[in-house]
């Protein structure tokens, strides 16, 4: 990896966006059977639907990342996440997911769940989108720590890093 490549990957938002895109994209295709009409859609149509959903997921991931950065007062929280950091990151993503799923299924009618989709009582939110916002963000944080790299010993002594918000 060249020096400029390394510096690009050391920007937390770049790493979070890239990892989120790849992992959410895979998840979107894995959950196709749980959405009404999607398994029988034309190939290109299904790809476009999953890609748009993935773009939304990346937006949610960045909002969750920046919210967590505001709470931890560092954009580099992902290199040494505390339990609170993880809780904020997951909670924001889950809240956005519940709101988006409710709007899309109940208000706008953008999509519907197939009979195979287990849903939460009262909210009616699908289980696979909720699991997505637990599993994928935890993978993003785990892989992101490795890609960005842990802070040096001197940085750890001063706090979480120099990229304070």
C-alpha positions in Angstrom: 0.0 0.0 0.0 1.4 3.4 -0.9 1.7 6.2 1.6 -1.2 8.1 0.0 -3.4 4.9 0.1 -2.6 4.5 3.7 -3.5 8.1 4.5 -6.8 7.7 2.7 -7.7 4.6 4.8 -6.7 6.3 8.0 -9.6 8.7 7.6 -12.2 7.0 9.7 -15.2 8.0 7.5 -13.6 6.6 4.4 -13.1 3.2 6.1 -16.5 3.2 7.7 -18.2 4.1 4.4 -16.3 1.5 2.4 -16.7 -1.4 4.9 -20.3 -0.5 5.4 -21.0 -0.5 1.7 -19.4 -3.9 1.1 -21.0 -5.6 4.1 -24.4 -4.0 3.8 -24.5 -4.8 0.1 -23.9 -8.5 0.8 -26.5 -8.5 3.6 -29.1 -6.8 1.3 -28.8 -9.7 -1.2 -28.9 -12.3 1.6 -32.2 -11.0 2.9 -33.9 -10.8 -0.5 -36.2 -13.8 0.3 -37.7 -11.9 3.2 -39.1 -9.0 1.0 -42.3 -9.4 -1.0 -41.7 -9.6 -4.7 -38.0 -9.2 -4.6 -37.0 -12.8 -5.2 -39.0 -12.8 -8.5 -37.9 -9.3 -9.6 -35.9 -8.9 -12.8 -32.2 -9.3 -12.1 -31.2 -5.7 -12.9 -34.2 -4.3 -11.0 -33.2 -6.3 -7.9 -29.6 -5.1 -8.1 -30.8 -1.4 -8.3 -33.1 -1.9 -5.3 -30.3 -3.5 -3.2 -27.8 -0.9 -4.2 -30.2 2.0 -3.2 -30.8 0.3 0.1 -27.1 -0.1 0.6 -26.5 3.6 -0.1 -29.0 4.4 2.6 -27.3 2.0 5.0 -24.0 3.7 4.4 -25.7 7.1 5.1 -27.0 5.6 8.4 -23.6 4.2 9.2 -22.0 7.6 8.8 -24.7 9.4 10.9 -24.2 6.7 13.6 -20.4 7.2 13.3 -20.5 11.0 13.6 -23.0 10.8 16.5 -20.7 8.4 18.3 -17.7 10.7 17.5 -19.6 13.7 19.1 -20.3 11.6 22.2 -16.7 10.4 22.5 -15.3 13.7 21.3 -13.0 12.0 18.8 -13.4 10.8 15.2 -10.9 8.1 16.0 -13.1 6.4 18.6 -13.3 3.4 16.3 -9.7 2.5 16.9 -10.3 1.9 20.6 -14.1 1.7 21.0 -15.5 1.6 24.5 -18.7 -0.2 25.4 -20.5 3.2 25.4 -19.2 4.0 21.9 -20.5 0.6 20.6 -23.8 1.2 22.3 -24.3 4.7 20.8 -23.2 3.4 17.3 -25.6 0.5 17.4 -28.5 2.5 19.0 -28.3 5.3 16.4 -28.3 2.7 13.5 -31.1 0.7 15.0 -33.2 3.8 15.6 -32.7 5.0 12.0 -33.5 1.5 10.8 -36.8 1.3 12.7 -37.8 4.7 11.5 -36.9 4.0 7.9 -38.5 0.6 7.8 -41.7 2.0 9.4 -41.8 4.8 6.8 -41.1 2.5 3.9 -43.5 -0.2 4.8 -46.4 1.7 6.5 -46.3 5.2 5.2 -44.8 5.3 1.7 -45.4 1.6 0.7 -42.0 1.4 -0.9 -41.6 -2.3 0.0 -43.4 -5.0 2.0 -42.2 -7.9 4.0 -42.7 -11.4 2.7 -44.5 -13.9 4.9 -41.1 -15.4 5.8 -40.0 -12.2 7.5 -40.3 -12.4 11.3 -41.4 -9.0 12.7 -41.3 -7.3 16.1 -44.6 -7.0 17.8 -46.1 -3.5 18.0 -43.4 -1.9 15.8 -43.8 -4.4 13.0 -40.1 -3.9 12.0 -38.6 -6.9 10.2 -36.0 -9.0 12.1 -33.5 -9.2 9.3 -33.0 -5.4 9.0 -32.6 -5.2 12.8 -30.1 -8.0 12.8 -28.3 -6.2 10.0 -27.9 -3.2 12.2 -26.3 -5.3 14.9 -24.1 -7.7 12.9 -22.8 -5.3 10.2 -21.8 -2.4 12.4 -19.9 -4.7 14.8 -18.0 -6.1 11.8 -17.4 -2.6 10.6 -15.9 -1.6 13.9 -13.8 -4.8 14.2 -12.5 -4.5 10.7 -12.2 -0.7 10.9 -9.9 -1.0 13.9 -7.5 -3.1 11.8 -7.7 -1.0 8.7 -7.2 2.4 10.5 -4.8 1.0 13.0 -4.7 1.4 16.8 -3.3 4.7 18.1 0.3 4.8 19.2 1.3 4.5 22.8 1.8 8.2 23.2 -1.6 8.9 21.6 -3.2 6.5 24.0 -1.7 8.3 27.0 -3.1 11.6 25.9 -6.6 10.2 25.2 -8.3 8.8 22.2 -6.5 10.6 19.4 -5.9 13.9 17.9 -9.0 14.1 15.6 -11.3 15.7 18.2 -14.7 16.9 17.1 
